């Protein structure tokens, strides 16, 4: 499949020249620096683990991963910050 076709189908976010791949990747992840690393890790695990299973199994995996992140200090910090300051202002420690 050609890159432009994959882009039009939503399989790609953007097309960059080979020499620009690293810089483009860094720019795409920059907004996540300082984000809730435990939640991002759980989301990635849910996507990676759920892609090959049926819906019921995927939802069970997501529920299990959610439960493991709910008991973290980052969850507490994120929810408190959201209520007090609005979205996007929490400081996370990865704990």
ABEGO torsion letter per residue (X at the ends): XBAAAAAAAGABABBBBAAAAAAAAAAAAAAABGBBAAAAAAAAAAAAAAAABBAAAAAAAAAAAAAAAAABAAAAAAAAAAAAAEBGABBBAGX
